[in-house]
Amino acid sequence: MNTDRFDLGGGEPIIILRDVAKSYWREELEIPVLQGIDIEIPKGSYIALMGPSGSGKTTLLNLIAGLDRPTGGSLEVCGYELNDLDDDELAAWRNAHVGFIFQNYNLVPVLNAFENVELPLLLTGAGRGERRDRVDQALTLVNLTDKMRNYPRQLSGGQEQRVAIARAIVTDPDLLVADEPTGALDAKNAEEVLALMERLNTDLGKTIVVVTHDPKAAHHARHQIHLEKGVLDRTVEVNR
Amino acid sequence: MRWLALIWKSLMRSKRRTLLIVGSLVLSVFTVAVLQSLLTTLNAVTNNPNSSNRLVVRHKSGLTQMLPRSYEAYLRQQSEVETVCALQWFGGYYQDPRNFFANFASDETVLFQTFREEFGVSGITEAQMKDYIRDGAGCIVGESLAKKNGWKVGDTVPLTGTIFPISPRLTIRLIFKSPKPSDENVLHFHYKLLEEGVPRMKGLVGSFWLRAHRPEDIPRLIERVDRHYANSAYETLTETENAFNLSFVKMLGNIGAIIQGITAAVVVAILIVTGNTMATAIRERATEIAVFRAMGFSAGRVLTLLLSEGVLLVGVGGLLGVLLANLAAGGVRESLGMAMPFFADFAILPATILSCLVGALAIGVLATFIPAYAATRRPITEGLGSVG
């Protein structure tokens, strides 16, 4: 492993964070979660955000993904200054540029695999035929075309997460964010999901930012960013 | 997948809950539709446009007291009066006491002119009228009453009296059609038959029904008739036909207030039930809503989806409710239309259907909006449970 502070290599940055801070308020009390985050992440990176509980890694992921707003600093992601977007613009931006992978898959239980993957496409204005083609492609990529009519309850955990990955990539976003994507999976399924994510990074060039406690999951990333008490502690380049 | 499919699938995630709430909506809308239609029917009885120039003269002390038939001469003399028809409720039944319908002894010579709107005189020939007038034991019946009993012209109808101790055997001379079904559930026979059969009725009558030339003559006529017989042995109470009918409706109490009170209670109850159900359903989906928003669904779009679910839910309930009420209206007409003729007109009118559906949709929007709005205002990260 190569340990260099905040050096993620060259390349065109897709994520630029300048002095980003985030605090929560509990009544009168300000609780700082992130402070002075200054980092550029090049396009095509595969980053693992690591750190102890409460270090702010999920908060940082949420800020990068436009799920939350910073209390200070600026974030430019996929060419957009997120502070300049209103809530509706931010929603449209997420649909176009970010794919989400959650620990508990968060598939809609009343929709089958095909419909779950199709969901983000309903916002894109794509016609029925185009939506079908793109869903087919996404499900083929995660090797689940034979399960497209199955409902989440009829899938294993690993299959559910692969459907969730298909849903995340169906709009062809630049950025994939994942919060503990293998946290609910056994070792075999976790390895399959991690291999799939690695392929999305290497073969399709997707930028991936993943929050994980799991050293094995982090080992699949190219860089690890460690946070400690809301500040960047160090970056580690992973030698795979 | 289309938007409607998404809404429908979301709605059917808990089939039992959805069916229960739709069931309660169906019952509520049914109850409101039937009650409001009852009110409309009763209002129609007391606001009959056909009776705008008709008056009822009866004994001031009540309907059971008789008036002398000799009053008829004075009433006829009034220049504003077109016809005067003596009329007595007979209260007889055909074959079975349960087979009850409205039947009257009336002055056959002026009956058709006095109630020309109800008899649809245009369809009755002069010969048919004369046929009835000539036969002292003849009677006329409305078409729906004749249909119900399988009667045709020339049939004999034995009528058993309940108020008067006679049981006339009447021959049907005419079957008439009316613009309103309620006016067809009636039988008239000659007043003379009652007078001759019941000695105590000789020279007496329950009421006179007057037809004025013009509606504007009525107030003057009322005042003059009652003044004329004031302080006599048989004082009169003269009123419009609508006021007369209203006195029967009032016997049921303040039915309007009762119906509106029940309607308000039903609406409030269903609003609370629907609101609580929607709030629970939306709360259970907090994570799912956050996932939708993370994927790019704006708060407004999620709110629209949730509101659509609420509106679809109550829309289905409302539609089924008015359909059921419509079916029940037929039953009400069938079962009560004979005993209480105004029920023969009982129907769920388009205006009632529309107001029930609009009301149901308003309940859907109201019941869903608050929990849905709150859910869409909640930070996405809270919904995902991902802070830290």
Chai-1 contact restraints between the chains, C-beta under 6 A:
chainA,res_idxA,chainB,res_idxB,connection_type,confidence,min_distance_angstrom,max_distance_angstrom,comment,restraint_id
A,G54,B,G388,contact,1.0,0.0,6.0,A-B,restraint_1
A,T58,B,S386,contact,1.0,0.0,6.0,A-B,restraint_2
A,T58,B,G388,contact,1.0,0.0,6.0,A-B,restraint_3
A,N62,B,T381,contact,1.0,0.0,6.0,A-B,restraint_4
A,L67,B,A294,contact,1.0,0.0,6.0,A-B,restraint_5
A,L67,B,I380,contact,1.0,0.0,6.0,A-B,restraint_6
A,L67,B,T381,contact,1.0,0.0,6.0,A-B,restraint_7
A,D68,B,T381,contact,1.0,0.0,6.0,A-B,restraint_8
A,D88,B,S298,contact,1.0,0.0,6.0,A-B,restraint_9
A,A91,B,G296,contact,1.0,0.0,6.0,A-B,restraint_10
A,A91,B,S298,contact,1.0,0.0,6.0,A-B,restraint_11
A,R94,B,G296,contact,1.0,0.0,6.0,A-B,restraint_12
A,N95,B,G296,contact,1.0,0.0,6.0,A-B,restraint_13
A,F100,B,A294,contact,1.0,0.0,6.0,A-B,restraint_14
A,N106,B,V291,contact,1.0,0.0,6.0,A-B,restraint_15
A,V110,B,K9,contact,1.0,0.0,6.0,A-B,restraint_16
A,V110,B,R13,contact,1.0,0.0,6.0,A-B,restraint_17
A,E115,B,M1,contact,1.0,0.0,6.0,A-B,restraint_18
A,E118,B,M1,contact,1.0,0.0,6.0,A-B,restraint_19
A,P120,B,M295,contact,1.0,0.0,6.0,A-B,restraint_20
A,L123,B,G296,contact,1.0,0.0,6.0,A-B,restraint_21
A,D179,B,S386,contact,1.0,0.0,6.0,A-B,restraint_22
